[in-house]
Amino acid sequence: MAVICNTCGLPDDLCACGDLDKDSTHIIIRLETRRFRKKGTMIEGLDPKINNLENVGRELKKKYACGGTAKEGYVFLQGDHRDTIKDTLVKLGFAEELTQTLIIQMMHGMGENGIDISEKAFVRDVALLIEFTKGCIYRSLELKHPTQTFFEQFVKLTVGPDNSIATEVDQELLEKYTDLFDDDDPEIP
């Protein structure tokens, strides 16, 4: 369930209240040697109130195909990734900010056209749109996101002789998967 921010009134995923704090964040990236001379990349200075460290850690571990951990205020990755970690962190931050900007613009447009954007079902549905938007942006930044598999399975892409691109959602396959859920409209708490 989406949590609504008490300060700005937007769903927590869209809340912009932490942006000022992000600008003042000082992140330290260093190489650390642990037991048995194993090297690892330590990323410190991430504020757990602003960043979801588990998500950041998960994305970085996927990107670098390595193990690691995310704890209060730091992310540790196995191996030396100092040369590229800064660019990857910038890409992750860019993807989040761009997603937020696009979704806020969309929601304002919907609100201006009479759609009740505070309705619980709408907020639930927007959460999925946020993840799909992130998936598109992550792909363009060569980062992995779980929704990319969904796109590949459910959306057929064709390129015409004039290089025009057309897409079509496989409605039959989509219906098969949605039929797996018994309840037509689950109750929103």
Secondary structure as UniProt FT lines:
FT   TURN            6..8
FT   HELIX           12..14
FT   TURN            17..18
FT   HELIX           19..23
FT   STRAND          28..34
FT   HELIX           35..37
FT   STRAND          38..44
FT   TURN            48..50
FT   HELIX           53..64
FT   STRAND          68..71
FT   TURN            72..73
FT   STRAND          74..78
FT   HELIX           82..112
FT   TURN            113..114
FT   TURN            117..118
FT   HELIX           120..140
FT   TURN            141..142
FT   HELIX           147..154
FT   STRAND          155..159
FT   TURN            161..162
FT   STRAND          165..169
FT   HELIX           171..178
FT   TURN            179..180
//
